[in-house]
Amino acid sequence: DWVLGNESTADETFSSAEQSLVSSFRTGGGALLISGSEIGWDLDRSSGPTTADRTFYNSVLKADHVVDSSGDWTVDGVAGSLFAGLNGVAFDNGSGFSYTVGYPDVLAASGGSSACLQYSAGVVAGVQFTSPPLVNLGFPLETLNSSTTRDDMMQRILRFLTPAYSGISGAQPVTVTTSSLPNATVGLSYSQIG
């Protein structure tokens, strides 16, 4: 997971050393989730980025930068994608619980990827790539306004990135009795991975 939040050219999104490490990780079959705003702006805008920056964004992160800001803070799942069936998913535009996403990137699929999320205007908010698995979002995943939707999206991402992942079978209560407090119980939840 490479979660970047709000980025810009002032905050170098991926240094050349980071690009090299991530490229090697991907070449070795590593699955990757990347999310954040202005990653595309930093690495692939019309003027400014280096050829290496553009190549990294287009070939390794499998996206093209289209527009600096969607002007839209709601996304829908694309039919046939890992997010199929999700509709009206809102992330923070300043009235949510986390932090304002100033410039959510509009992306285009590149290098064999396909759209998985779109803004309400129908332009691409995220791409997915199958082998090795990659999910690249043009906004910070952690800014989704609904924790239930955020959990659902993370489960979908985990299933996509790790095909052997069997999913979350649901929270199951566990009772733990401590020796120092014999009558105390602690409720825990866990996810079953198998």
Salt bridges, closest charged atoms under 4 A:
ASP44 OD1 - ARG54 NH1 3.57
ASP105 OD1 - HIS65 NE2 3.62
ASP152 OD2 - ARG156 NE 3.24
